[in-house]
Amino acid sequence: MINKKVIIQIIGFLLIIEAFFMFLSFGVALIYREGDALGLLYSTLITLVVGGLLFFLARKSNPQILKREGYIIVTLVWIVFSFFGSLPFILSGSIPGFTNAFFETISGFTTTGSSILNDIESLPHGILFWRSITQWIGGMGIIVLTIAILPVLGIGGMQLYAAEVPGPTPDKLHPRIRETAKRLWAIYLIFTLAEAVLLWAGGMSLFDAICHSFTTMATGGYSTKQASIGHWDSAYIQYVIIFFMFLAGTNFTLSYFGLHFKLGKIFKDEEFRWYIGFVVFFTILVLSALIIFHNNPFGEAFRIALFQVVSIITTTGYVTADYLQWVPFAGVIIFILMFFGGSTGSTGGSIKIMRIMLVMKNGYFELKRLIHPNAVIPVRYNGHAVNSKILTNILVFFSIYILIFGVSVIVMSTMEPSFDTALSSVATTLGNVGPGFGSVGPMDNFYHLPAFGKWFLSFLMLIGRLELFTVLVLFTPMFWKS
C-alpha cells in the first residue's frame, strides 16, 4: 500500500521551501522597484499557503518512505514545483499564457535552458532572478536539498536520494545520507559564490554575476541577456565560465576530494580522465574547423571552440557564437555532444560519460570475446570488474534512450516541418541541453512551437532530468500492484 500521507507531507514541505526562494526574488524586485513585486508576492503567498495546508493535513503520517514512495515523490515534486513556479511569470505578466510559463519553468528546474523568451532584457530583475534560481535549485536537485532537512520530520532520505541523484550509482561522501546532502550543497554553494565574485571582478554587474553563477553551476544555461554569454566580448568572463562549467560537469565527489587536496584520487578516476579526453578531442576538431574553414585567428578560435564544446558536453547550453553558421562538420560535432552529458554525480544531463565509457569498453571487449570465446574478459572501471547487473542497466538505459529519441522525433515531425528542428528539439530537451538547430538554434527559441509540442518537450525534459527510469517506472502496471 502506497503511503499517500507522507507523499503529501513532503510535497507540502517542499512547496514551503519554494515559497522561500520566491520571497527572495520578491526582495530583489523591491530593491529595483519594478512592476514584478506584486506578482512575486502573490506567488509566494499562494505557494506558501498551499504548501502549509498540505503539510498540516498530512502531519500525522507514517514517516516510512519505500522505493515506490520515493519514485512518486521525486517525479511529482518536479511537476508541482514547475506548476507553482510558473505563477511569478503569469501574475507579473512577464510571460503570457500558462503553457509558455510552464515550459519556461520546467526548463529551468530541469536545468534544460530551452526558452520561449524573445526579449530577455525587457524582463524585470525580480523575474530574471527567479528564472535563474529555478535552475540553481534544480541543478543539485530539489530532493538532495531537502534530504538534509527531512530527518527533522522523522523521515529517512535514502529512497529519495537514490531516485533523484543522476548516474548509474549515487556516490555517498558520508555513511549518513543527510551528511552527504549537506556536503554536496556546501560544495555547490562555495563554487557558486566563487564564480559570482570572479565574474563581478571581470566586469559583469553584481546582479548578472549572481544570476550566471546560479545557471552555470546548475549547467542550466539561462542568461540575463538574449545573446547569452556572447553579450560580453570578454575573454576573461568566457574563460571563467568555461572553468566553472567544467567543474559543474565533474562528479561532485571528486570536487570534494579536490577541496581537501586529495588530487591523486581525482586523476585516478577513470571517468574523469575520459571526460577530459572527450573535451580535448572534440575541442581540437572544432578548433581545426574554425581555423581551416572560417579563417579564425588561433586564440579566438580556441576560445570559441573550447567554450562551445564544454557548454554542450556539460549540457549547460550557453553560447558565444552561432554554431549554425559553421561548416556542417563542426555542427555535427555539436549535435553529437548533446548525447554525452557530464560525469556521474554532476549537475549535467543527457547520457553521462560513465555510461558512454562502459558501453564503448563493453563493445570493444565483446569483439575480443568473439575471437577468444572461452576467455573471461570483464569490463573494468577504476581497476575493478563492473557488476553484470550494472552493465545490463546501462545497456537497457541506452536502448530506451535511443527508442524514446526516435519515437519523439517522429512525434515532433508531425508538428514541425523542419527536420533539423524536429530532430534537435528532441535531442536538446531529452538531454537537458538547451539550444538546438534549425528554428530552435542558439539565436532563436521555442516560442513558435505549437502548445502540444511544448507540453511534449516538457515531458522529455522531465524524464531526461530524472534519467528515464524514475518516471517511466510509474507507467508500469507492476508498480501500482500491492
Residue pairs with C-beta under 8 A, 6 or more apart in sequence:
1 482
2 68
2 69
2 72
2 480
3 61
3 62
3 64
3 65
3 66
3 69
5 58
5 60
5 61
5 62
6 58
6 61
6 62
6 63
6 64
6 65
6 69
6 155
7 69
7 72
7 73
7 76
8 54
8 57
8 58
8 61
9 54
9 55
9 58
9 59
9 61
9 153
10 73
10 77
10 146
10 150
10 153
10 155
11 51
11 54
11 73
11 76
11 77
11 80
12 50
12 51
12 52
12 53
12 54
12 55
12 56
12 57
12 58
13 51
13 55
13 146
13 149
13 153
14 51
14 77
14 80
14 81
14 142
14 146
15 47
15 48
15 50
15 51
15 54
15 80
15 81
15 84
16 47
16 48
16 51
16 52
16 55
17 145
17 146
18 47
18 51
18 81
18 84
18 85
18 137
19 44
19 45
19 47
19 48
19 51
21 130
21 133
21 137
22 40
22 43
22 44
22 47
22 88
22 130
23 40
23 44
24 129
24 133
25 40
25 88
25 126
25 127
25 129
25 130
25 133
26 37
26 40
26 41
26 44
26 126
28 125
28 126
28 129
28 207
29 36
29 37
29 40
29 124
29 125
29 126
29 127
29 129
30 37
30 126
31 125
32 124
32 125
32 126
34 124
34 125
34 126
35 92
35 93
35 124
36 88
36 92
36 94
36 124
36 125
36 126
36 127
37 126
38 91
38 92
39 87
39 88
39 90
39 91
39 92
39 93
39 94
39 127
40 88
40 91
40 92
40 126
40 127
40 130
42 87
42 91
43 84
43 87
43 88
43 91
46 84
46 87
47 84
47 87
50 84
63 153
63 154
63 155
63 156
64 156
65 73
65 155
65 156
65 157
65 159
65 160
66 159
67 159
67 162
67 163
68 479
69 159
70 159
70 160
70 162
70 163
71 163
71 470
71 473
71 474
71 479
72 474
73 143
73 160
73 163
74 143
74 160
74 163
74 164
74 466
74 470
75 462
75 466
75 470
75 471
75 474
77 142
77 143
78 106
78 109
78 110
78 138
78 142
78 462
78 465
78 466
79 106
79 462
81 109
81 137
81 142
82 102
82 105
82 106
82 109
82 458
83 102
85 105
85 108
85 109
85 130
85 134
86 98
86 101
86 102
86 104
86 105
88 94
88 126
88 127
88 130
89 95
89 100
89 101
89 104
89 105
89 127
90 98
90 101
92 124
92 126
92 127
94 123
94 124
94 127
95 101
95 104
95 116
95 117
99 451
99 454
99 455
100 116
100 447
100 454
102 454
102 455
102 458
103 114
103 116
103 446
103 454
103 455
103 457
103 458
104 115
104 116
104 117
104 131
105 134
106 112
106 458
106 461
106 462
107 113
107 114
107 115
107 429
107 458
107 461
108 131
108 134
108 135
108 138
108 220
108 222
109 134
109 135
109 137
109 138
109 142
109 465
110 138
110 349
110 432
110 461
110 462
110 464
110 465
111 135
111 138
111 139
111 218
111 219
111 220
111 221
111 315
111 347
111 349
111 432
111 465
112 220
112 221
112 317
112 349
112 428
112 429
112 432
112 433
112 434
112 461
112 464
112 465
113 135
113 215
113 220
113 221
113 222
113 316
113 317
113 432
113 433
113 434
113 435
114 317
114 425
114 428
114 429
114 434
114 435
114 436
114 440
114 445
114 446
114 457
114 461
115 222
115 434
115 445
115 446
116 445
116 446
116 447
116 454
117 123
117 226
117 445
117 447
118 226
118 445
118 447
119 226
120 128
120 223
120 224
120 225
120 226
121 224
121 225
121 226
123 131
125 207
128 207
128 211
128 224
129 207
129 210
129 211
131 222
132 210
132 211
132 212
132 214
132 215
132 222
132 224
133 214
135 214
135 215
135 218
135 220
135 221
135 222
136 192
136 214
136 215
136 217
136 218
136 220
137 145
138 218
138 220
138 465
139 188
139 217
139 218
139 219
139 220
139 248
139 347
140 184
140 185
140 188
140 218
140 347
141 164
141 165
142 164
143 157
143 160
143 161
143 163
143 164
144 161
144 164
144 165
144 181
144 184
144 185
145 181
145 185
146 157
146 160
147 157
147 160
147 161
147 177
147 178
147 180
147 181
148 178
148 181
148 182
148 185
150 156
150 157
150 160
150 178
151 157
151 178
156 177
157 177
157 178
157 181
158 177
161 170
161 177
161 180
161 181
162 170
163 466
163 470
164 466
164 470
165 345
166 344
166 345
166 346
166 347
166 348
166 349
166 352
166 467
167 343
167 344
167 345
167 352
167 354
167 467
168 344
168 352
168 354
168 355
168 390
168 393
168 394
169 344
169 390
170 345
171 251
171 253
171 344
171 345
172 180
173 179
173 180
173 183
173 184
173 253
173 256
174 180
174 183
183 256
184 252
187 252
187 255
187 256
187 259
188 217
188 252
190 259
191 217
191 244
191 247
191 248
191 255
192 213
192 214
192 217
193 213
194 244
195 209
195 212
195 213
195 216
195 217
195 240
195 241
195 244
196 206
196 209
196 210
196 212
196 213
197 209
198 240
199 208
199 209
199 212
199 213
199 237
199 240
199 241
200 206
200 209
202 234
202 236
202 237
202 240
203 232
203 234
203 236
203 237
204 212
204 232
204 237
207 224
208 224
208 225
211 222
211 223
211 224
212 223
212 224
212 229
212 241
213 244
214 220
215 221
215 222
215 223
215 316
216 241
216 244
216 245
216 248
216 316
216 318
217 244
217 247
217 248
217 347
218 248
218 347
219 245
219 248
219 249
219 314
219 315
219 316
219 317
219 342
219 346
219 347
219 348
219 349
219 432
220 316
220 317
220 434
221 228
221 311
221 316
221 317
221 318
221 433
221 434
221 435
223 229
223 231
223 318
225 231
228 318
228 319
228 320
228 442
229 237
229 238
229 241
229 307
229 318
229 319
229 320
230 319
230 320
230 321
232 238
235 303
238 303
238 307
238 320
239 303
241 307
241 318
242 306
242 307
242 310
245 310
245 311
245 314
245 316
245 318
246 279
246 310
246 314
247 255
248 314
248 316
248 342
248 346
248 347
248 348
249 275
249 310
249 313
249 314
249 315
249 316
249 341
249 342
249 343
249 346
249 347
249 348
250 272
250 275
250 342
250 343
250 346
251 269
251 271
251 272
251 343
251 344
251 345
251 346
252 345
252 346
252 347
253 345
254 265
254 266
254 269
254 272
254 343
257 263
257 265
257 266
258 266
266 272
267 273
268 382
269 382
270 357
270 381
270 382
271 343
271 344
271 353
271 354
271 357
271 381
272 343
274 353
274 356
274 357
275 342
275 343
275 353
278 313
278 340
278 353
279 306
279 309
279 310
279 313
282 309
282 313
282 333
282 337
283 302
283 305
283 306
283 309
283 310
285 329
285 330
285 333
286 304
286 305
286 308
286 309
286 326
286 330
286 333
286 334
287 301
287 302
287 305
287 306
289 326
289 327
289 329
289 330
289 333
290 296
290 301
290 304
290 305
290 326
290 330
291 298
291 301
293 326
293 327
293 329
293 330
294 301
294 326
294 327
296 304
303 320
304 320
304 321
307 318
307 320
308 319
308 320
308 321
308 323
308 334
309 333
309 337
310 316
311 317
311 318
311 319
312 334
312 337
312 338
312 340
312 433
313 337
313 340
313 341
313 342
313 348
314 341
314 342
314 346
314 348
315 338
315 341
315 342
315 348
315 349
315 350
315 431
315 432
315 433
315 434
316 348
316 434
317 428
317 433
317 434
317 435
319 435
319 442
321 442
322 441
322 442
322 443
323 330
323 331
323 334
323 441
323 442
324 331
324 437
324 441
324 442
324 443
326 334
331 437
335 424
335 427
335 437
338 350
338 424
338 427
338 428
338 431
338 433
339 350
339 351
339 427
339 431
340 350
340 351
340 352
340 353
340 356
341 348
341 349
341 350
341 351
341 352
341 353
341 431
342 348
342 349
342 350
342 352
342 353
343 352
343 353
343 354
344 352
344 353
344 354
348 432
349 431
349 432
349 433
349 464
349 465
350 430
350 431
350 432
350 433
350 464
351 397
351 398
351 401
351 431
354 381
355 394
355 397
355 398
357 381
358 379
358 381
358 386
358 390
358 391
358 394
359 394
359 395
359 398
361 379
361 380
362 379
362 391
362 395
365 377
365 378
365 379
368 375
368 377
369 375
369 377
378 385
378 386
379 385
379 386
379 391
380 386
397 467
397 468
397 469
400 468
400 472
401 430
401 468
404 430
404 460
404 463
404 468
405 426
405 427
405 430
408 426
408 430
408 456
408 460
409 422
409 423
409 426
411 456
412 421
412 422
412 425
412 426
412 453
412 456
412 457
413 419
413 422
415 422
415 449
415 450
415 452
415 453
416 422
416 425
416 439
416 449
416 453
418 438
418 439
419 438
420 436
420 437
420 438
421 436
421 437
421 438
421 439
421 440
422 438
423 437
424 436
424 437
424 438
424 440
424 441
425 436
425 438
425 440
425 446
425 449
425 453
425 457
426 457
426 460
427 433
427 436
428 434
428 435
428 436
428 440
429 457
429 458
429 460
429 461
429 464
430 460
430 461
430 463
430 464
431 464
432 461
432 464
432 465
435 441
435 442
439 448
440 446
440 449
446 454
446 457
449 457
462 471
463 470
463 471
463 472
473 479
